[in-house]
């Protein structure tokens, strides 16, 4: 499943950008500034699906810097949390769709010699 999610990274990043764009206060942030955060979210979900509980140190440092930038841009912390939760929910839902598709295919694959 992790491989499938990684293969969908571009689409998942684009979907997350749409989520952020729907939050009015995020319109002060350039999409080019939000894109790395969206990409990092995909990596976080993939890491979690592999049972990894942390990201590399440089990614964690970039997360902190992203929070600082959003504050300096005047984006309320409540909106930052809403955007993050909405984007992670989007990724969770895609993970569940991939998992469901895998579960549906496995019994079929097991019956085919």
N, C-alpha and C positions, 0 to 999 in steps of 0.2 A: 504494500500500500504506500509505503514511503516513496518508493520509486515513482509510482503513478502521480503522487502529489508533486514531486519534484518536476516531473514532466509537464505539469500543469501550472508551473510557477508563473509564467507570464500572464495567463488568464486570471489566476488568483490574485496577482498583484493589481491588475486592472480592475477587478471587482472590488478590491479593498479601496482603491482610489476613488471609485464611485461612492462608496460608503462615506469616506471622509468628506468628499465634496458636498454631500447632502447635509452636512453639519455647517451651518452658516459661518460660525467663527473660524472654521478651517479654511475659508476662502482667502485668508491672508497668507497662508502657507502655499508655496509653489508645489505643484505636483512632483517636481524633481526633488523636493525636500522630503516629501512623504513616501516616495517610491522605495528608498532604502529601508524604511521602517516596515513597509508592506512586505518587502522581500524577506526581511528578518523574521516577520511573523510566520511566513511559510516555513522557514528553516526551524523555527521554534516548534511548530506542529509536527514537522517531520522528525525532529529530534525526540519529541515526546512519544511519537508512535514507535520509535525504535527503543524506547525505554531509557533514553538519556535524560537526565534531569537538569542539565545545564548547557549553556552555549559557551563557545570560546570567550576568553576574557575580553578580547577586542570588541566582540559583539555586545557584551554586557556594558562596556564603557560607552559604546555608541548609543545604546538605549538610554543611558543617563543623559547623554548630550542631547538626544532628541527631546527629552522632557524639558531640559533647560531652554532649548530653542523655542519650543511651543509656549513656554512661559514668557519669554522675551517678545514673542509675537503677539502676546495679549490673549492667547486662547485660554479660556477658563479651564481649570483643572477638571471640572465636571464634564466638560465637552471632550477633553482628552481621554478621560475614562470611558465615556460613552463611545467614542470612536474606537478605542482599543477593544472594548468588549464586543462591539458590533462586528469589527473585523475578525476577531478570534471566533466569534459565533459563525460567521460566514465560512471560515476555514474548518471549524468543527463539523459543520453541516456537509461540507464537501468530503471530509474524511469519512463521515458516516455513509455517504452515498457510495464512495469507493469500497468501503468495507461491505456494504450490502451487495454490491455488484460482485465482489469477490466471493461472498458466501453463496450467492446464487450460482456462480460459475463452478465452484469447487465440486459440488455433488455431480454436476454434469460431466466435468472433466474426469472424475473418478469412475464414471460408468463407461467412458469411451476407452477402449483398449489401445 
